[in-house]
Amino acid sequence: MPRRRFVSPRSYARSVVGTQLDLFLDRFTTPAEVPPVPVATAQPEPRPQLDLFGDRQLQLEHARRALAEARAADACRELTRLRSYHPEDPAIAAELDLARQLERRLDEIETAAAGERPRLLAALARSAPPRVRTSLLRRAAGELGRAGPTALLDDKPASVLLLAADDPDAAWVAADDAARHTPRARFLAYLADVEHRLDRRSRARELYRRALALDPYDLDWNELADDAVKELPDIAGAELELDDGMAWAAPVGVVLGVLPVGDPPVSPVSPVSPVSPVSPVSPVSPTWGDHAADRPPPSALDQARRFLGALVRASRERGPSMIDARREMRLLAPQLLAAYLERR
């Protein structure tokens, strides 16, 4: 009789637990034979259409910003890549066409002579859409400034271009540099225009007074920013019946309270000569000196400057000095003295 093998309870339990019924193959398998259970890997969900549109819009705005800053080459690269994803998008196609035209024109301007670039850029700005025009005007002002602070384009300095670009802070820097370099009436008036744009009225009108007393014929009257100042020649000529309304604009402005009294007028500076210190116009006797017969009659501007100098003295002094100043004002322009006394 064969001997039975003794199996311990622990071994039996291990044998039972270590086997399992394969219901599909109808057989017993050991754990090593059990096929591994496949583990599902996470698949990225497709982005919804809203996200795709958001990316397109974000990239399009980025390209438009480059275009508005006149970075045409950058805009072309962005829009070309964007169009490859959205070939049927009409907005992208239109922006890409504009960017390519701008890039071509800017490349042509870069090859032009330095002295012609401001004019070409300004002309390009006039024909460009408003969102591109601002950057082109700034670039034109920068090119003009390379020729010097008082360089002119169509008889206007860089500050005018910068004001047209709606950049009054940069315009002030350019206008101040020009006025310091050459204190002509024209540059003082352009600086006054910028101060007026910045809503600094008192500073602007002080500069207008200085410009008008220096040389009112040097101003671009049609472009003055302050309408009250712009009307002074008409008031002087039509209402006060002075011979030359433009020449008398400064004293009329002071009498009417449009302009401050300020300092005595200074001698004009030649626009072509180096800037030199200027001195106030010295008061003269109403008889115009001892040799009046040998001298040409004073011009309207000379008389207006003398009247302004007398007006400053009459406003600051008292007693005999004030009476002498008013007497000189009466001899120069009695109707303007009457308006002055009426308003005191």
C-alpha positions in Angstrom: 0.0 0.0 0.0 1.5 3.2 -1.2 2.4 5.7 1.5 0.5 9.0 1.5 2.3 12.2 1.3 1.8 14.3 4.3 0.6 17.8 3.4 0.6 20.4 6.1 -2.3 22.7 6.4 -0.2 25.7 5.5 1.0 24.1 2.2 -2.6 23.2 1.4 -3.8 26.7 1.9 -1.1 28.1 -0.3 -1.9 25.7 -3.0 -5.6 26.5 -3.0 -5.1 30.3 -2.9 -2.3 30.1 -5.5 -4.6 28.7 -8.2 -7.6 30.2 -9.9 -10.2 29.0 -12.4 -9.8 30.4 -15.9 -13.5 30.6 -16.9 -12.6 31.2 -20.6 -10.1 28.4 -21.1 -11.8 26.0 -18.7 -8.6 25.1 -17.0 -6.6 25.9 -13.9 -3.8 28.4 -14.2 -1.1 29.5 -11.9 -0.6 33.3 -11.2 2.4 33.3 -13.6 0.1 32.2 -16.4 -2.5 35.0 -15.9 -2.2 37.5 -18.6 -1.5 41.0 -17.4 -4.6 43.3 -17.3 -4.0 46.1 -19.8 -3.8 49.6 -18.2 -5.7 52.3 -20.1 -3.4 55.3 -20.9 -4.9 58.8 -20.6 -5.6 60.3 -24.0 -5.6 64.1 -24.4 -9.1 65.4 -25.1 -9.5 67.4 -28.3 -9.6 71.1 -27.7 -13.0 72.6 -28.1 -13.5 75.0 -31.0 -13.8 78.0 -28.7 -10.1 77.5 -27.6 -9.0 77.3 -31.2 -10.8 80.5 -31.9 -9.2 82.1 -28.8 -5.7 81.2 -30.0 -6.4 82.6 -33.4 -7.7 85.8 -32.0 -4.8 86.2 -29.6 -2.2 85.6 -32.4 -4.1 87.9 -34.7 -4.1 90.7 -32.1 -0.4 90.2 -31.5 0.3 90.6 -35.2 -1.9 93.7 -35.4 0.1 95.2 -32.5 3.3 94.7 -34.5 1.7 96.2 -37.5 0.5 99.3 -35.5 4.1 99.8 -34.3 5.2 99.7 -37.9 7.1 96.5 -37.3 6.0 95.2 -40.7 8.5 92.3 -41.0 7.4 90.9 -37.6 3.8 91.3 -38.6 4.4 89.5 -41.8 6.0 86.5 -40.1 3.1 86.3 -37.5 0.4 86.6 -40.1 2.0 84.1 -42.6 2.2 81.5 -39.8 -1.3 82.2 -38.7 -2.7 82.0 -42.3 -1.2 78.5 -42.7 -3.5 77.4 -39.9 -6.5 79.4 -41.2 -6.1 79.6 -44.9 -9.7 80.7 -45.5 -9.9 83.5 -42.9 -10.5 86.8 -44.7 -9.4 89.0 -41.8 -6.0 87.3 -41.7 -5.6 87.6 -45.4 -6.4 91.3 -45.3 -4.0 92.0 -42.5 -1.2 90.0 -44.2 -1.8 92.0 -47.4 -1.5 95.3 -45.5 1.7 94.1 -43.7 3.3 93.1 -47.0 2.6 96.5 -48.6 3.9 98.3 -45.5 7.1 96.2 -45.4 7.7 96.8 -49.1 7.3 100.6 -48.7 9.5 100.8 -45.6 12.2 98.8 -47.3 12.1 101.4 -50.2 12.3 104.3 -47.7 15.3 102.7 -46.0 17.3 102.8 -49.3 16.4 106.5 -49.9 18.7 109.4 -48.9 18.6 110.4 -45.3 17.3 113.8 -46.1 14.3 112.4 -48.0 13.2 109.8 -45.4 11.2 112.2 -43.2 9.2 113.4 -46.2 8.6 109.8 -47.5 7.6 108.5 -44.1 5.2 111.4 -43.5 3.6 110.8 -47.0 3.3 107.1 -46.1 1.6 108.0 -42.8 -1.0 110.2 -44.6 -2.0 107.3 -46.8 -1.9 104.6 -44.1 -4.8 103.4 -41.9 -5.1 105.4 -38.7 -3.8 102.6 -36.5 -0.6 102.5 -38.5 -0.3 106.3 -39.0 0.8 107.1 -35.5 3.9 104.9 -35.5 4.9 106.2 -39.0 4.6 109.8 -37.8 6.8 109.0 -34.8 9.3 107.5 -37.2 9.2 110.5 -39.5 9.8 112.8 -36.5 12.8 110.7 -35.4 14.3 110.9 -38.9 13.7 114.6 -39.0 15.3 115.0 -35.5 18.5 113.4 -36.8 19.1 116.5 -38.9 19.0 118.7 -35.8 16.4 120.0 -33.3 15.4 122.9 -35.6 15.1 120.8 -38.8 11.9 121.5 -40.7 9.6 119.4 -42.9 7.2 121.4 -45.0 8.2 124.4 -42.8 7.3 122.5 -39.6 9.5 121.0 -36.9 9.4 117.5 -35.5 7.1 118.5 -32.6 4.2 119.1 -35.1 4.6 115.5 -36.3 4.6 114.2 -32.8 1.4 116.2 -31.9 -0.2 114.7 -35.0 0.8 111.3 -33.6 -1.0 112.1 -30.3 2.3 112.0 -28.4 2.4 115.5 -26.6 5.1 114.4 -24.2 7.5 113.6 -26.9 6.4 116.7 -28.8 7.3 118.8 -25.8 10.8 117.4 -25.6 11.3 118.1 -29.4 9.8 121.6 -29.2 11.8 122.6 -26.1 15.0 121.4 -27.7 14.3 123.5 -30.7 13.4 126.6 -28.7 16.6 126.3 -26.6 18.8 125.8 -29.6 17.3 128.7 -31.6 14.9 131.0 -29.7 13.1 132.2 -32.8 9.5 133.3 -32.5 8.4 130.3 -34.6 10.0 127.7 -32.2 8.6 129.5 -29.2 5.1 129.4 -30.7 5.5 125.7 -31.5 6.5 125.1 -27.8 3.5 127.1 -26.8 1.2 124.9 -28.9 2.5 121.9 -27.1 2.0 123.5 -23.7 -1.5 124.3 -24.8 -2.1 120.7 -25.8 -0.8 119.6 -22.4 -3.4 122.0 -20.8 -0.7 124.2 -19.3 -2.4 127.5 -20.3 -0.5 130.0 -18.4 2.9 128.7 -19.6 1.6 128.5 -23.1 0.4 132.1 -23.2 3.7 133.4 -21.7 5.4 131.7 -24.6 2.9 133.1 -27.1 3.6 136.6 -25.8 7.3 136.2 -26.1 6.9 134.9 -29.7 4.6 137.7 -30.7 6.8 140.4 -29.2 9.8 138.9 -30.9 8.6 138.5 -34.5 4.9 137.9 -35.2 5.6 137.5 -38.9 7.6 134.4 -38.2 4.6 132.5 -36.8 2.3 130.1 -38.6 -0.9 131.8 -37.5 -3.3 129.3 -39.1 -1.8 126.5 -37.0 -1.8 128.2 -33.6 -3.5 126.0 -31.0 -5.0 128.8 -28.9 -8.0 130.4 -30.7 -7.9 133.5 -28.5 -4.3 134.2 -29.5 -5.1 133.5 -33.1 -7.8 136.3 -33.1 -5.5 139.0 -31.8 -4.4 140.4 -35.3 -8.0 140.8 -36.4 -9.0 142.5 -33.1 -6.0 144.9 -33.5 -6.8 145.8 -37.1 -10.6 145.7 -37.2 -11.7 146.8 -33.8 -8.8 149.0 -32.6 -7.9 150.3 -36.1 -4.2 149.8 -35.8 -2.2 150.0 -38.9 -0.8 146.4 -38.8 -2.8 144.1 -36.7 -0.2 141.3 -36.8 2.5 143.7 -35.6 0.3 144.9 -32.7 -0.8 141.4 -31.6 1.4 141.2 -28.5 0.4 144.5 -26.9 -3.2 144.1 -27.8 -3.1 140.6 -26.2 -1.7 142.1 -23.0 -4.2 145.0 -22.9 -7.1 142.6 -23.4 -5.9 140.2 -20.7 -5.3 137.3 -23.2 -1.5 137.4 -22.7 0.4 138.1 -19.5 2.4 141.4 -19.0 5.7 139.5 -18.7 9.1 141.1 -19.3 10.0 143.9 -21.7 10.3 142.7 -25.3 13.6 141.6 -26.7 15.3 142.3 -29.9 14.6 139.7 -32.7 17.1 137.0 -33.4 18.2 136.3 -36.9 17.1 132.8 -38.0 20.4 132.2 -39.8 22.9 133.7 -37.3 24.2 131.9 -34.2 22.1 132.5 -31.1 23.5 135.4 -29.2 22.4 137.0 -26.0 19.6 139.5 -26.6 18.8 142.6 -24.6 15.5 144.4 -24.0 14.4 147.1 -26.3 15.5 150.3 -24.7 12.8 152.9 -24.3 13.1 156.0 -26.5 11.8 159.5 -26.4 8.5 160.1 -28.1 10.4 162.4 -30.5 12.4 159.4 -31.7 15.8 161.1 -30.8 17.5 164.3 -31.8 17.9 163.4 -35.4 14.5 162.1 -36.2 14.4 163.8 -39.5 17.4 161.7 -40.7 15.9 158.4 -39.7 13.3 156.3 -41.5 9.9 156.2 -39.8 9.6 153.4 -37.3 7.8 150.3 -38.5 4.6 149.2 -37.0 6.4 146.4 -35.2 8.9 148.8 -33.7 6.1 150.9 -32.4 4.3 147.9 -31.0 7.4 146.7 -29.2 7.9 150.2 -27.7 4.3 150.3 -26.7 4.7 146.9 -25.0 7.8 148.1 -23.2 6.0 151.2 -22.0 3.0 149.1 -20.9 5.3 146.8 -18.8 6.8 149.9 -17.1 3.3 151.4 -16.5 2.2 148.2 -14.9 5.2 147.8 -12.6 6.1 151.4 -11.6 4.4 154.2 -9.8 4.6 158.0 -9.7 6.4 159.9 -12.5 7.8 156.8 -14.1 4.3 155.4 -14.6 3.0 158.8 -16.0 5.9 158.9 -18.5 5.2 155.3 -19.6 1.5 156.2 -20.2 2.4 159.3 -22.1 4.6 157.2 -24.4 1.7 154.8 -24.9 -0.6 157.6 -25.8 1.8 158.9 -28.5 2.2 155.4 -29.9 -1.4 154.2 -29.9 -4.0 156.4 -28.1 -6.8 154.0 -28.8 -4.9 151.1 -27.2 -4.0 153.2 -24.2 -7.7 154.0 -23.8 -8.6 150.3 -23.9 -5.9 149.7 -21.3 -7.2 152.3 -18.9 -10.7 151.2 -19.4 -9.9 147.7 -18.3 -7.9 148.7 -15.2 
